[in-house]
Amino acid sequence: MPEERRLELQRPAGAAARPMLERVSPRLMFVALPVLLVLAMVALLIAAVARPLAADLRAQAERRVVERAALIAELAARGDAAGFAALRDRVLGRDAAERGLNAQWLPGPVPRPDADAPVFDPGTLAALGARAAVVRDREGEEHFAAAHELNTPPAGDASARVVVTQSAAVVLAPALRLQRTLLAVGGMVALGCGLLGHLALRRGPLRHEPAAASARGVAVDPSANTTRPLTSDAAQLQRVIDSLPIGISILDRDFRIEYLNAAHSRLLGWTNDQARGRRSSELLLDPPVAAEMAKVQTRFRETMAEVVGRFDAIAADGRRVPIQVHLAPLTDPQGRFDGAILMVQDQRAETRARQQADELSNRLRLFADAAVDYAMVMLDAEGRVLTWSRGARATTGLDRAAALGRHYETLFDDVDRARGLPQALVERALASGQAEMEGWQLRADGSRFWSRGSLYRLPVGGDAARLALIARDMTDAHEAAQRVAESRAELAALTRRLLAQEKDTTRRLAQVLHDELGQTLAAMRLVHDAGTVRAEGGGVPRHLAEQLDRLIGDANRQVRQVLVELRPPLLDEQGLVAALDDELRQRQALHPELTLRFDASAAVRARRWPPGVEYAAFMVAREALNNALRHARARVIVVLVEGDEGRLDAFVRDDGRGMPERAPADRPGHLGMVGMRERALAIGARLRIESLAGTGTTVQLHWGDTDESPVPDR
């Protein structure tokens, strides 16, 4: 190598000390130091870049599934399962599959995932809550997942939930690729450094050749014999250090720069000629910051403890470059401080990522401010307000400046605060990830509004937990629901009075028919029979007498049939089960071509319910039976009664043609099903009708406290 291209690592001119490379043992200099330096840089890069990147990706994925689940659940509450696929694609995006994202609609305990979705055990999804969790699918792959209940589920899906999952392998793929790349490159560079150092040592003695020659009596020139191998090996070491992907600068005892590698020059633009002999703090930092760095270097000289920090360095062209530095000490053979190695890592990519995260946070804040119909508030773990959106100000009338720092319990009235409701909601949200809240809250002027919302635990990093409060003023809807409930109660009371009057009128009419018209017909029969006997000798034609006899018989049968319909036999004396059983026996006699079956357990046959409930259930079952006989064209009709002391279920099923698209109850003037609904309403029961064309019809009357997923009336 030409003399002018030798590695210049000695101190500035006039210094009495030897060049720094000459003060380090050859084996440490050429083998151990480069390998350890490269491995340390790889570990530092993994710790400083790959692991934080994986943690950030994990936190983003957890936040993503929680936010997407809440958003889809909020939107799905306004629709139904049929439009869920389009809603999922709109919220998750068209590239959801490539990003490992998927959303599933879980109506009740049985999941209905899409065909291309990962398959999970039902118990795994049932255990999910609003807080993000890591679950495994049936293939053993990990996913980030969160679930959210629908606040106002569509009819028929009372327990509907939305579950959003994202593949952990897809989320963490960038961090794993980066870590593998760093390990591969670092291993190759470390191996190359070790081999080069080993070859340098095998070239011959460096410091012991002059002494050996002197011992043999041979005159030697120390400068010629010791400097040449050292210079050649130092050049090899220079090439190794210049090949490292991170910036390296070697500093003397006064923290003056002796050497910069190529990566350092590429990053900050300073060359060896520009930097040699200058203090690193004065070269890279503004004067105020350089003074603080000088104090750090003084403490570093005393303690020789490694220092890691981040700051914006000054490049040769005046640019500000965000970097992370790692300052490690160099020692002489006696273990005394003899300089330092300053490793510099580019932080521009991480800074851009943080800026993008801040921009996203600002956009979310703007979104929250734009949603004036919703109060969006961020709370700390104790319930104090950290952010206050425009919607919160519009809902409560409280300005942002007055709200920040206050405890959110000021939104609750004295009764709720006295029973500890605000703190209980916070504790529930911190423990389970979500807490639903609904009730009266206070505005700034003291007026009340009906609020409905949720508290969510945000998946933020660190120990400081955060809560998001999303609520809406539902006063109009609450008051409208109250008016509807009051109207229904009034209508039910009116229906009960009308049905009571109907029952009383029916009883009196039956009594009149039995006691008066029935007795009159009986008397007519006696008079007719007596007159027929007296007129046998002549006078009255025989065919007229026979016709009158038939008319009187028909009149008696019709009166008895009307009495049966007006006053069901056995209902008052033996109860609902006996009355329905007798009703089916009579209908079977009239329709021998059909199969009519009554089912009830022994325990149900011995049970009685309130008289009004039994009467309404009997009349509904009779009307459903009449409809099946007249319109269904059925071959088999089954009447089933189930229940206990506080519950009654009466079913009428047929295998007929079913109900058409426009049910008869929707036709003007048809009162059969209208009457069944009114009778159910009068006793506080629910009428449930299931029917499809060609599959038969099932009519169920449900009375009692247990309500298992009712379907809309048809």
Disulfide bonds with the S-S distance in Angstrom:
none
